[in-house]
Amino acid sequence: MKNRKIFINSAGLNQPLKDPVSRETLHSARAYRLQRVREQLIRHDCAAVLLYDPINIRYATDSSNMQVWTAHNAARYAMVFAAGPVIMWEFHNCEHLCSHLEAVDEIRSAINWAYFGAGPRVSEKAAQWAAEIADLLRHHGGGNMRLAVDKMEPEGIPCLVGLGVTLLQGQPLLEQARAIKSVDELELIKWTIQVCERGIRRMADELRPGMTENELWAWLHFENIRHGGEWIETRLLASGPRTNPWMQESSNRVMREGEIIGFDTDMIGPYGYCADISRVWTVGHVQPTPEQRRLYRTAYEQIHHNMALLKPGMSFAEFTAKCWRIPKEFYQNRYCCVAHGVGMADEYPAIAHVGDDWQRGGYDGVFEENMTICIESCIAVEGGKEGVKLEEQVLITRDGCVPLSSYPFEDDWLR
């Protein structure tokens, strides 16, 4: 590895892809998303929603600032009124980051009352924060003091309730809003997937026996960042015995020729959208063993059987009941769900397996046109040497579902 050049591919991977997203597409996507949020507020008779989750803030306003950091530091928030302004509270001296956004009507300085920001003054700062929120509700809510909140430290609850605010769960409203994609959102998703596939191709090109899992995984990050992407939610790349059971994150393990290497991209790319794709190769791209072929064929069959079922109007319960049945030898190491929604991250719905999984955590609903869904498979014998993880990202259309990814499966493994 030390003597290799960084770029070795001759098929054009040196040059970044050209961003195809127009300003009109971006503006239309922003307007659609904000309208979806307001429709949910009206449906649930809420005056407004208060957002702390950076993905929800991004969805409603397209405002982005230190997304990962603010996911665990409550240092910025937004308030969207059903019939009123969109107000953004920004981190210290970051007001300029939202000045170009047409969806944001007013920018204020955030009051950080989480312990990291307020220390022993949490109660004081939370009271100050709550007074500002309640005052805005009285001013813009038309007499409605019902406020949805997606996430909040517990100290703030009695502060708001004491000022006459009725609190509701905001996360369900945002998940339902995010579930149906517009034509413009789909263009943004397709661009993120194109960037992700460039990263996958780079990994396939760079893969050599003797390199570590982390060295290979870094190429996906490289392509994502240089194309304006943002972060990767997990580190799910594993090789050889670390593929069974699945969910082991990338490490400094040196990969050996002929071993299975699998990954799950979980990539938050350009404009904040997610590309969630899993593929499997052999290290060195050598021919798979008979057992590797068997595992791969089985995972491929599960993915494509379940994709063929998807259509608008089908209930989650019906889909689960008709899904491919996992053979007993693979059941213990099954993936955590059959399928899940995807947009700016993994999102509603999460579809449980039939049987005990459904009884413990399943819930019903209906697939709708323009939902984007990931179909999952993990095939690994309990105690076996290796496993196969596959995942395909699809769009539900009026006629069924179509893949959003064009990255090929290993067709020669299916023979």
C-alpha positions as CSV (number, residue, x, y, z in Angstrom):
1,M,0.0,0.0,0.0
2,K,2.8,2.4,0.8
3,N,4.1,2.4,-2.8
4,R,0.7,2.8,-4.5
5,K,-0.5,6.0,-6.0
6,I,-3.6,7.4,-4.6
7,F,-5.5,7.3,-7.9
8,I,-5.0,4.3,-10.1
9,N,-8.2,4.0,-12.1
10,S,-8.2,5.1,-15.7
11,A,-11.9,5.3,-16.2
12,G,-12.4,8.9,-15.1
13,L,-12.6,8.5,-11.3
14,N,-10.0,11.3,-10.9
15,Q,-12.4,14.0,-11.8
16,P,-15.5,14.8,-9.6
17,L,-18.9,14.5,-11.0
18,K,-20.8,17.6,-12.0
19,D,-23.7,18.6,-9.7
20,P,-26.9,18.4,-11.8
21,V,-29.2,20.1,-9.3
22,S,-30.6,23.4,-10.4
23,R,-31.5,26.3,-8.2
24,E,-35.1,25.9,-9.2
25,T,-35.1,22.2,-8.1
26,L,-33.7,23.1,-4.7
27,H,-36.2,26.0,-4.2
28,S,-39.1,23.8,-5.1
29,A,-38.0,21.0,-2.8
30,R,-37.7,23.5,0.1
31,A,-41.2,24.8,-0.6
32,Y,-42.7,21.4,-0.8
33,R,-41.1,20.2,2.5
34,L,-42.2,23.3,4.4
35,Q,-45.8,22.8,3.1
36,R,-45.7,19.1,4.2
37,V,-44.8,20.2,7.7
38,R,-47.6,22.8,7.8
39,E,-50.1,20.3,6.6
40,Q,-49.3,18.0,9.5
41,L,-49.6,20.9,11.9
42,I,-53.1,21.8,10.6
43,R,-54.1,18.1,10.6
44,H,-53.2,17.8,14.3
45,D,-54.5,21.2,15.3
46,C,-51.1,22.5,16.4
47,A,-50.1,26.1,16.3
48,A,-46.5,25.3,15.7
49,V,-43.7,22.7,15.9
50,L,-40.5,23.3,17.7
51,L,-37.6,21.4,16.2
52,Y,-34.3,20.4,17.7
53,D,-33.4,17.3,15.6
54,P,-31.0,18.7,13.0
55,I,-32.5,16.5,10.3
56,N,-36.0,17.8,11.0
57,I,-34.6,21.4,11.0
58,R,-32.9,20.7,7.6
59,Y,-36.2,19.2,6.2
60,A,-38.3,22.1,7.2
61,T,-35.9,25.0,6.6
62,D,-32.9,23.6,4.7
63,S,-30.8,25.2,7.4
64,S,-27.6,23.2,8.1
65,N,-25.0,23.9,10.8
66,M,-22.8,21.4,12.6
67,Q,-25.3,18.7,12.0
68,V,-23.6,15.9,13.9
69,W,-22.5,18.1,16.8
70,T,-25.9,19.7,17.3
71,A,-27.5,16.2,17.3
72,H,-26.1,15.9,20.8
73,N,-25.7,19.5,21.7
74,A,-29.0,21.4,21.9
75,A,-27.5,24.6,20.6
76,R,-29.9,25.6,17.8
77,Y,-33.6,25.1,17.1
78,A,-36.4,26.2,14.8
79,M,-40.1,26.9,15.1
80,V,-42.5,26.5,12.2
81,F,-46.0,27.9,12.6
82,A,-49.0,26.4,10.8
83,A,-50.1,29.9,9.8
84,G,-47.2,32.2,10.6
85,P,-43.5,32.6,10.4
86,V,-40.6,30.2,10.4
87,I,-38.1,31.3,13.1
88,M,-34.6,30.0,13.4
89,W,-32.5,30.2,16.6
90,E,-28.9,29.9,15.6
91,F,-25.7,29.0,17.5
92,H,-23.5,31.9,18.6
93,N,-22.5,34.2,15.7
94,C,-24.0,31.9,13.1
95,E,-27.0,34.0,12.1
96,H,-25.4,34.6,8.7
97,L,-25.7,30.9,7.8
98,C,-29.5,31.2,7.3
99,S,-29.7,34.6,5.6
100,H,-30.0,33.1,2.1
101,L,-32.9,30.7,2.9
102,E,-36.3,31.9,1.7
103,A,-38.1,29.6,4.1
104,V,-36.7,31.3,7.2
105,D,-38.5,34.5,8.1
106,E,-36.6,35.5,11.2
107,I,-33.2,34.5,12.8
108,R,-32.6,34.8,16.5
109,S,-29.7,33.9,18.8
110,A,-30.3,30.5,20.5
111,I,-30.7,30.1,24.3
112,N,-28.7,27.1,25.2
113,W,-30.1,25.6,28.4
114,A,-28.7,22.1,28.1
115,Y,-26.1,21.4,30.8
116,F,-23.1,21.7,28.5
117,G,-24.2,25.2,27.6
118,A,-25.8,26.4,30.9
119,G,-24.1,24.3,33.6
120,P,-25.8,25.1,37.0
121,R,-27.9,27.8,35.3
122,V,-30.1,25.3,33.5
123,S,-33.2,26.3,35.4
124,E,-32.7,30.0,34.8
125,K,-31.9,29.6,31.1
126,A,-34.8,27.1,30.5
127,A,-37.3,29.6,32.1
128,Q,-35.9,32.4,29.8
129,W,-36.2,30.1,26.8
130,A,-39.7,29.0,27.6
131,A,-40.9,32.5,28.1
132,E,-39.8,33.4,24.6
133,I,-41.5,30.3,23.1
134,A,-44.8,30.9,24.9
135,D,-44.8,34.6,23.9
136,L,-44.4,33.7,20.2
137,L,-47.2,31.2,20.5
138,R,-49.5,33.8,22.0
139,H,-48.5,36.3,19.2
140,H,-48.6,34.0,16.2
141,G,-50.8,31.1,17.3
142,G,-54.2,32.7,16.9
143,G,-55.2,31.6,20.4
144,N,-53.9,28.1,19.9
145,M,-51.3,27.1,22.5
146,R,-50.7,23.5,21.3
147,L,-47.1,23.1,20.5
148,A,-45.5,20.0,18.9
149,V,-41.9,19.3,19.9
150,D,-39.6,16.7,18.3
151,K,-37.1,16.3,21.1
152,M,-36.3,18.2,24.3
153,E,-34.5,18.0,27.6
154,P,-37.0,17.3,30.4
155,E,-36.3,20.5,32.3
156,G,-38.1,22.5,29.6
157,I,-41.4,20.6,29.9
158,P,-42.7,22.1,33.2
159,C,-41.4,25.5,32.1
160,L,-43.6,25.5,29.0
161,V,-46.6,23.8,30.6
162,G,-46.5,26.4,33.4
163,L,-47.0,29.1,30.8
164,G,-50.1,27.5,29.4
165,V,-48.5,25.6,26.6
166,T,-50.0,22.2,25.7
167,L,-47.2,19.9,24.4
168,L,-47.5,17.1,21.8
169,Q,-45.1,14.7,20.3
170,G,-43.6,16.3,17.2
171,Q,-41.5,13.5,15.8
172,P,-44.5,11.6,14.4
173,L,-45.6,14.7,12.5
174,L,-42.2,15.2,11.0
175,E,-41.8,11.5,10.1
176,Q,-45.2,11.5,8.3
177,A,-44.3,14.7,6.5
178,R,-41.0,13.3,5.4
179,A,-42.4,10.0,4.1
180,I,-43.7,11.2,0.7
181,K,-41.2,12.6,-1.7
182,S,-41.8,15.3,-4.3
183,V,-40.4,15.1,-7.8
184,D,-37.7,17.6,-6.8
185,E,-36.8,15.7,-3.7
186,L,-36.3,12.6,-5.9
187,E,-33.8,14.6,-8.0
188,L,-31.8,15.4,-4.9
189,I,-32.0,11.8,-3.8
190,K,-30.8,10.5,-7.2
191,W,-27.9,12.9,-7.1
192,T,-26.9,11.6,-3.6
193,I,-27.1,8.0,-4.9
194,Q,-25.0,8.9,-7.9
195,V,-22.3,10.3,-5.5
196,C,-22.6,7.2,-3.3
197,E,-22.2,4.9,-6.3
198,R,-19.1,6.9,-7.3
199,G,-17.8,6.0,-3.8
200,I,-18.7,2.4,-4.2
201,R,-16.9,2.2,-7.5
202,R,-13.9,3.8,-5.9
203,M,-13.9,1.2,-3.2
204,A,-14.2,-1.6,-5.7
205,D,-11.3,-0.2,-7.7
206,E,-9.1,0.3,-4.7
207,L,-9.9,-3.1,-3.0
208,R,-6.7,-5.2,-2.6
209,P,-5.7,-8.0,-0.3
210,G,-3.5,-6.6,2.5
211,M,-5.3,-3.3,3.0
212,T,-7.4,-2.7,6.1
213,E,-11.1,-2.3,6.3
214,N,-10.6,1.3,7.4
215,E,-8.4,2.1,4.4
216,L,-11.2,0.8,2.1
217,W,-14.0,2.6,3.9
218,A,-12.2,5.9,3.7
219,W,-12.8,6.0,0.0
220,L,-16.5,6.3,0.4
221,H,-16.0,9.2,2.8
222,F,-13.6,10.8,0.3
223,E,-16.0,10.7,-2.6
224,N,-18.9,11.9,-0.4
225,I,-17.1,14.9,1.0
226,R,-15.5,16.1,-2.3
227,H,-19.0,16.1,-3.9
228,G,-20.5,18.2,-1.1
229,G,-21.8,15.4,1.0
230,E,-22.0,15.6,4.7
231,W,-21.4,12.5,6.9
232,I,-21.9,8.8,7.1
233,E,-24.2,7.6,9.8
234,T,-22.4,4.3,10.6
235,R,-19.1,2.5,9.9
236,L,-20.7,-0.7,8.6
237,L,-17.9,-2.3,6.6
238,A,-16.6,-5.8,7.6
239,S,-14.6,-8.6,6.0
240,G,-14.2,-12.3,6.5
241,P,-15.3,-13.6,9.9
242,R,-16.4,-10.1,10.9
243,T,-19.3,-10.4,8.4
244,N,-21.0,-13.0,10.7
245,P,-22.8,-11.8,12.7
246,W,-23.4,-8.5,10.9
247,M,-23.2,-5.0,12.4
248,Q,-19.5,-5.0,13.2
249,E,-18.0,-1.7,12.2
250,S,-14.9,-1.1,10.1
251,S,-11.6,-1.8,11.8
252,N,-7.9,-2.0,11.2
253,R,-8.2,-5.7,10.3
254,V,-6.1,-6.6,7.3
255,M,-8.3,-8.2,4.6
256,R,-7.2,-11.4,2.9
257,E,-7.8,-12.5,-0.6
258,G,-11.0,-14.5,-1.2
259,E,-12.8,-13.3,1.9
260,I,-16.2,-11.7,1.7
261,I,-16.2,-7.9,2.2
262,G,-19.6,-6.3,2.8
263,F,-20.8,-2.8,3.6
264,D,-23.8,-0.6,4.2
265,T,-23.3,3.0,3.0
266,D,-25.7,4.9,5.3
267,M,-24.3,8.0,3.6
268,I,-25.8,11.4,4.1
269,G,-24.8,13.1,0.9
270,P,-25.3,16.4,-0.9
271,Y,-28.2,18.5,0.2
272,G,-28.7,16.3,3.2
273,Y,-30.2,13.2,1.6
274,C,-29.3,9.6,2.4
275,A,-28.0,6.8,0.1
276,D,-28.5,3.5,1.9
277,I,-27.1,0.6,-0.2
278,S,-25.4,-2.7,0.7
279,R,-23.2,-4.8,-1.6
280,V,-20.8,-7.7,-1.2
281,W,-17.6,-8.6,-3.0
282,T,-14.6,-10.9,-2.4
283,V,-11.3,-9.4,-1.5
284,G,-9.3,-9.3,-4.7
285,H,-12.5,-9.8,-6.7
286,V,-11.7,-13.5,-7.0
287,Q,-14.3,-16.1,-7.8
288,P,-16.5,-16.9,-4.7
289,T,-16.5,-20.3,-3.0
290,P,-19.6,-22.5,-3.3
291,E,-20.7,-21.4,0.2
292,Q,-20.3,-17.8,-0.6
293,R,-22.4,-18.2,-3.7
294,R,-25.1,-20.0,-1.7
295,L,-25.3,-17.2,0.8
296,Y,-25.3,-14.5,-1.9
297,R,-28.0,-16.2,-4.0
298,T,-30.2,-16.5,-0.9
299,A,-29.8,-12.8,0.1
300,Y,-30.4,-11.8,-3.5
301,E,-33.6,-13.9,-3.6
302,Q,-34.9,-12.3,-0.4
303,I,-34.3,-8.8,-1.7
304,H,-35.9,-9.3,-5.1
305,H,-38.9,-11.4,-3.8
306,N,-39.7,-8.5,-1.4
307,M,-39.2,-5.8,-4.0
308,A,-41.7,-7.5,-6.3
309,L,-44.4,-7.2,-3.6
310,L,-44.2,-3.5,-3.0
311,K,-47.0,-1.4,-4.4
312,P,-49.0,1.6,-3.2
313,G,-52.0,0.8,-1.1
314,M,-50.5,-2.3,0.3
315,S,-50.6,-2.4,4.1
316,F,-47.4,-3.1,6.1
317,A,-49.1,-6.1,7.6
318,E,-49.9,-7.6,4.2
319,F,-46.4,-7.0,3.0
320,T,-44.9,-8.7,6.0
321,A,-47.2,-11.6,5.7
322,K,-46.2,-12.1,2.0
323,C,-42.5,-11.5,2.5
324,W,-39.9,-14.1,1.7
325,R,-39.6,-16.6,4.5
326,I,-36.2,-16.8,6.1
327,P,-34.9,-20.4,6.3
328,K,-34.3,-21.7,9.9
329,E,-30.5,-21.8,9.5
330,F,-30.4,-18.0,8.8
331,Y,-33.2,-16.8,11.1
332,Q,-31.1,-16.1,14.2
333,N,-28.9,-13.7,12.2
334,R,-31.7,-12.0,10.3
335,Y,-31.6,-8.3,9.8
336,C,-33.5,-6.1,12.3
337,C,-36.2,-5.3,9.8
338,V,-37.5,-6.3,6.4
339,A,-37.6,-2.8,5.0
340,H,-37.5,0.8,6.1
341,G,-38.2,4.3,4.8
342,V,-35.3,6.6,3.7
343,G,-35.0,10.3,2.9
344,M,-32.7,12.6,4.8
345,A,-31.9,9.5,7.0
346,D,-33.5,6.2,7.7
347,E,-37.1,7.1,8.6
348,Y,-40.7,5.9,8.9
349,P,-41.8,3.2,8.3
350,A,-39.7,0.4,9.8
351,I,-41.3,-3.0,8.7
352,A,-40.9,-5.8,11.2
353,H,-40.5,-9.5,10.2
354,V,-43.5,-11.7,10.5
355,G,-44.0,-13.6,13.8
356,D,-42.4,-12.7,17.0
357,D,-40.7,-9.6,15.6
358,W,-44.1,-8.3,14.5
359,Q,-45.7,-9.1,17.8
360,R,-43.0,-7.3,19.7
361,G,-42.5,-4.2,17.6
362,G,-44.5,-4.3,14.4
363,Y,-47.0,-1.7,13.4
364,D,-49.4,-1.3,10.5
365,G,-49.7,1.4,7.9
366,V,-50.0,1.8,4.2
367,F,-47.3,2.1,1.5
368,E,-47.9,5.2,-0.7
369,E,-46.7,6.3,-4.1
370,N,-43.5,8.3,-3.9
371,M,-42.3,6.7,-0.7
372,T,-38.6,5.8,-0.9
373,I,-37.9,2.4,0.8
374,C,-34.8,0.3,1.5
375,I,-35.3,-3.5,1.2
376,E,-32.9,-5.4,3.5
377,S,-31.3,-8.8,3.7
378,C,-28.7,-10.4,6.0
379,I,-28.0,-14.1,5.3
380,A,-25.6,-15.7,7.8
381,V,-25.6,-19.1,9.4
382,E,-25.5,-18.9,13.1
383,G,-21.9,-19.8,14.0
384,G,-20.9,-19.8,10.3
385,K,-17.7,-18.5,8.8
386,E,-19.1,-15.5,6.8
387,G,-22.4,-13.7,6.0
388,V,-23.9,-11.6,3.2
389,K,-25.6,-8.2,3.7
390,L,-27.5,-6.8,0.7
391,E,-29.8,-3.7,0.6
392,E,-31.5,-1.9,-2.3
393,Q,-33.0,1.6,-2.2
394,V,-36.3,1.8,-4.2
395,L,-39.1,4.2,-5.1
396,I,-42.7,3.2,-4.9
397,T,-44.6,4.1,-8.1
398,R,-48.2,3.5,-9.1
399,D,-47.1,0.3,-10.8
400,G,-44.9,-1.1,-8.1
401,C,-41.3,-0.2,-7.1
402,V,-38.2,0.7,-9.1
403,P,-34.6,0.7,-7.9
404,L,-33.1,4.1,-7.3
405,S,-29.6,2.6,-7.4
406,S,-28.0,1.4,-10.6
407,Y,-25.0,-0.2,-8.9
408,P,-25.0,-3.8,-10.1
409,F,-25.3,-7.0,-8.1
410,E,-22.7,-9.7,-8.7
411,D,-24.7,-11.6,-11.4
412,D,-22.0,-14.2,-11.9
413,W,-22.4,-15.2,-8.2
414,L,-26.0,-16.3,-9.0
415,R,-25.0,-19.1,-11.4
